[in-house]
């Protein structure tokens, strides 16, 4: 929770996802209950001087808060899904929950309309894809110093969801054109569907014949590709 969305964090998050998948599979075989670990986008006490000393929404700002929300929703799937933990006011970058808990203070209501709109966009896209994600698996993934991507497959072998995220670095560079290899897809398959950059919950049409091409991913930006075979 107190970590930025960078390569070490993503490596650890994927490792935790694998552990949850394995543990829940074992629990299912023994007739037990599934368990998980929440992904906290912020908590009520990050303003405590013994922690961050300030709410994460103030420390991280618009771009980092959005990336954190995206990763919380799309990084874990299926038996490894991690529920989202969020706080009052997080959606529009309002803050002051820690102070409100220990004193007769109210939250500082920011009413950031751009942050609220992006929050709603992420939630709407997630709600649209969630029935697929809840029973899916991460079948391929890669993390680098600046970029992470992962490919998700489900019980329907023809559908593929691919996610990409620009990670936090000291340099803060935008990413140019790069490819997400589709080795998990039948060779030569033509795919069509939607690409979401989270500027609009409707996304935009997208089709490929080969690897997924990502054009210009801004620093701390993120994308989702939801694709199916193209039929004529």
N, C-alpha and C positions, 0 to 999 in steps of 0.2 A: 504494500500500500504506500510506503514511503519512498518508492523508487520511480524513476522516470521510465518512459517507454523507450528503452534502448536495447541493444543486442543482448547484453547479459540478462536483462529482465525477460526478454522474449525466449531466450534459451531455457531459463528456469521455468517459465510459464509452460512451454511445450513439454518439459520434463515432468512437471506436475500433472499436466493433462494425461501423459502416458501412465503415470502412477495411478491416477483416478480410474482410467479405463481398465487397467489390470486389476485393481482392488475391487471395483464394482463387478467385473466379470466373475471374480472369485466369490464375491458375496452372493451373486445370483445363483451360482452353482450350489451354494450351501443353503439357499433359501433365505438369505439375509436381506437387509435393506441397503440401498445405495447411499453413498455419502458423497459430499463434495466440499469445496472450499470457495467461499464467495470471492469475487473479484471486486475490490472496493475502488470506485472512482474517486471517492472522498469519504471521510468519516466525520462524525460530530466533533472529534477532539483533535483534529490536526492543527487547530489554532493554539493548542496548549504549548507554552514556551518550552516544555520538555520534549516536544516532538518537532513539528515544522515551525511552530511559533506563528503560523499564519495558515488560513485555509488553503487547500491545494488550488482552488479556483483562482485565488489571488497570486499564488506563487507561479502557477503554470500558464495562466492566461487562455485566451480563446482557442488557439491552435492545439496546444498540448492537452487541454481538457477534451477537445473533440477526438483527438487520437486515442486518449485513454478510454473514452466511451466506446469508440469503435472496437478497440482490442477486447474490451470487456464483453462485448456482445458476440463477436465473430471468431475469437481465437479458440474457443472451446466448444465442442459439439458432442452429441451422442452421450455415451456413458461417461465421458469426461467433462460434461457441461458444468460450468461454474456460474452460479446465479450472480446477477448484478446487485451490488450494494451501493446505494447512492444516498444522498442527504437532501433535506429540504433546502430549496434555493439553488441547488446545483444546476438545474436546467437552464437558468438564465444568468448564471455566474453571481447570484446573490450569496452573501457570506455573513458570518458572525454567529454561527450556531453554537460554537464553544462558549463564547461570551454570554449568549442568551441562556445557556444551561447553568451558568454559575453566578449570574447577576440579573437584575431587572432590566435587561437590555433586549431590544428587538433585533431582528436580522437587518442587515443593510441591503435593501432591495435594489438591485442593480437594473433589472428589467432590460437586459441586453437582448434585443430582438433577434439579432443575427445568431447568437448562441442558442436561443430558444428554438429558432427555426431549424437549425442544424440538429439539435437534440431530437426534435420531432421527426426529422427526416431519417435519422439513424434508426429510431424506434419503429417507424413505419416500414422501412425496408427489412429490418430484422423480423418484424411480425409477419411479413409476406413470405420470408424464406424459412422461418423457424420450423414449420412442420417437417421440412426436409432436414434441417440441421439436427433436430432432436433425435433422429435415428441414423445419423450419418457418422462417417469416420474421416479423420485427416489422413490422407493416403500419401501425401508428399509435402515436403516443406523445406524451406531454406532461410537461414538468417545470415545477414552480412552486417558489416559495420553501419551501413546506411539504409539497408532495405531488408524487409522480410516478406516472404510470400508463402502461401499454403493452399493446397488443393483438397477439396472436400468431395467425397463420393458417398452415395447412399444406397438404399436397396434397389432403386431404379438405376441400372448400370449405365443408362444413356445420359443421365444428367450430371453435370459437374458445376461446382461453385468454386471459384478461385478468388482469393483475397490477397491484396498487396498493401503494404504500409511503409511509408518513409519514417525511419526511426530517428530518434533524437541523437544528434551529434554536436560536437563543439563547433564544427564548421558551418552547419546549417545550410547545406547545399540542396538546391532542387535536383531532382533526378531526371535525366533525359530519357530517351527511348530504351526500353529493356524488354526482355521476353520472359514469360512464364512457360517453361516447357510442358507440353501436354503428353508426356510419355504414358500417363495413366489412361489416355483416350485411344481408342482404336485408330491405328495408323490410317491417315488419309481422310478421317471423318471431318465433315464440314459441320460446324456448330453455329447456332444463332441463339440470340436471347437478348439480355439487357446488361448494360454496364452502368453501375451506380458510382458517381463521384460525390454523392450526397449534397449536391446543390439543389436537387429536385428528387422527391421520392419516386417519381415515375421512371427515373433513369433515362437511358437512351438506347436505341437499337444497336446491336453489336453482333458481328459475325466473323468467323475465322475459318481458315483452312490451314491448320498447322498450329504453331505455338501462339499463345495469347500475347498480343503486342500491347504494351502499356506506353502511351505517349505522354511525356512530361508529367511526372508526379511531383507536385510541389513539396518542399520541406514540410514534414509532419502531415502530409496528405495521405489519403487512403482510397482504395477502390474495391468494389466487388463485381465480379463477373458471374452471371447466372445463365448457363448455357445448356442447350439440348441439341441433338442431331438435327440437321437441316434436311427437310424432305421436299421433293419437287413432284 
